[in-house]
Amino acid sequence: LLESCGRYLFRTKHTHKKIAELMDTMMRLKKARNLDERSIAMINSAFFMVNPPPQSNRPVKEVPPLEAYLRYLLASTLEADDKSVSFVSKQIQRLPWSDPSIDCGGLVCKFMLKACRKGRYKTTK
């Protein structure tokens, strides 16, 4: 019961108190009785399915807009049809190639190679 609908019951306002008491009783019995490893593993599994430990949030990586746009063009927009290839090639030609502070060639190479590695080789020919 706990593994199938325990999380729902635990997070619902009118059943939270009852399920919390049940979980507390279950953990106290686990500590008081001498149970085998299999039973302890089953109790722990049910407990963590109902109330999982909090996850730490990973920091969001800040990506420059040009890199995000190139990733979008080469990984999402580029398909094997002529219209898509024409559009993406025109957009790549419009990049600021003459700006020495931005390495457009390196970025295009990087995302083209990533597209090839991810199995999108047919669209990058």
QUILINSUL-V660241 format. One record per residue. N is the residue number from 0. RES is the residue in three letters. PSI is psi in radians with two decimals (NA if undefined). Layout:
BEGIN
n:N res:RES psi:PSI
n:N res:RES psi:PSI
END
This chain:
BEGIN
n:0 res:LEU psi:-0.78
n:1 res:LEU psi:-0.66
n:2 res:GLU psi:-0.50
n:3 res:SER psi:-0.81
n:4 res:CYS psi:0.23
n:5 res:GLY psi:-0.67
n:6 res:ARG psi:-0.72
n:7 res:TYR psi:-0.83
n:8 res:LEU psi:-0.61
n:9 res:PHE psi:-0.59
n:10 res:ARG psi:-0.14
n:11 res:THR psi:2.39
n:12 res:LYS psi:-0.77
n:13 res:HIS psi:-0.20
n:14 res:THR psi:-0.05
n:15 res:HIS psi:-0.79
n:16 res:LYS psi:-0.78
n:17 res:LYS psi:-0.76
n:18 res:ILE psi:-0.65
n:19 res:ALA psi:-0.71
n:20 res:GLU psi:-0.73
n:21 res:LEU psi:-0.74
n:22 res:MET psi:-0.72
n:23 res:ASP psi:-0.78
n:24 res:THR psi:-0.74
n:25 res:MET psi:-0.74
n:26 res:MET psi:-0.63
n:27 res:ARG psi:-0.70
n:28 res:LEU psi:-0.62
n:29 res:LYS psi:-0.70
n:30 res:LYS psi:-0.59
n:31 res:ALA psi:-0.65
n:32 res:ARG psi:2.72
n:33 res:ASN psi:1.62
n:34 res:LEU psi:2.74
n:35 res:ASP psi:2.94
n:36 res:GLU psi:-0.64
n:37 res:ARG psi:-0.76
n:38 res:SER psi:-0.70
n:39 res:ILE psi:-0.73
n:40 res:ALA psi:-0.70
n:41 res:MET psi:-0.71
n:42 res:ILE psi:-0.78
n:43 res:ASN psi:-0.70
n:44 res:SER psi:-0.79
n:45 res:ALA psi:-0.71
n:46 res:PHE psi:-0.79
n:47 res:PHE psi:-0.29
n:48 res:MET psi:-0.60
n:49 res:VAL psi:-0.82
n:50 res:ASN psi:1.46
n:51 res:PRO psi:2.66
n:52 res:PRO psi:2.61
n:53 res:PRO psi:2.44
n:54 res:GLN psi:2.48
n:55 res:SER psi:2.39
n:56 res:ASN psi:2.28
n:57 res:ARG psi:2.51
n:58 res:PRO psi:2.44
n:59 res:VAL psi:2.21
n:60 res:LYS psi:2.21
n:61 res:GLU psi:2.06
n:62 res:VAL psi:2.28
n:63 res:PRO psi:2.63
n:64 res:PRO psi:-0.63
n:65 res:LEU psi:-0.74
n:66 res:GLU psi:-0.73
n:67 res:ALA psi:-0.70
n:68 res:TYR psi:-0.73
n:69 res:LEU psi:-0.70
n:70 res:ARG psi:-0.73
n:71 res:TYR psi:-0.79
n:72 res:LEU psi:-0.88
n:73 res:LEU psi:-0.42
n:74 res:ALA psi:-0.53
n:75 res:SER psi:-0.83
n:76 res:THR psi:-0.65
n:77 res:LEU psi:2.09
n:78 res:GLU psi:-3.14
n:79 res:ALA psi:0.15
n:80 res:ASP psi:2.79
n:81 res:ASP psi:-0.66
n:82 res:LYS psi:-0.78
n:83 res:SER psi:-0.76
n:84 res:VAL psi:-0.71
n:85 res:SER psi:-0.80
n:86 res:PHE psi:-0.83
n:87 res:VAL psi:-0.71
n:88 res:SER psi:-0.67
n:89 res:LYS psi:-0.70
n:90 res:GLN psi:-0.64
n:91 res:ILE psi:-0.61
n:92 res:GLN psi:-0.47
n:93 res:ARG psi:-0.02
n:94 res:LEU psi:2.75
n:95 res:PRO psi:1.30
n:96 res:TRP psi:-0.49
n:97 res:SER psi:-0.18
n:98 res:ASP psi:2.04
n:99 res:PRO psi:-0.31
n:100 res:SER psi:-0.28
n:101 res:ILE psi:2.20
n:102 res:ASP psi:1.38
n:103 res:CYS psi:-0.71
n:104 res:GLY psi:-0.75
n:105 res:GLY psi:-0.70
n:106 res:LEU psi:-0.75
n:107 res:VAL psi:-0.75
n:108 res:CYS psi:-0.79
n:109 res:LYS psi:-0.83
n:110 res:PHE psi:-0.47
n:111 res:MET psi:-0.73
n:112 res:LEU psi:-0.66
n:113 res:LYS psi:-0.71
n:114 res:ALA psi:-0.69
n:115 res:CYS psi:-0.73
n:116 res:ARG psi:-0.55
n:117 res:LYS psi:0.11
n:118 res:GLY psi:0.28
n:119 res:ARG psi:0.63
n:120 res:TYR psi:-0.65
n:121 res:LYS psi:-0.55
n:122 res:THR psi:-0.24
n:123 res:THR psi:0.09
n:124 res:LYS psi:NA
END
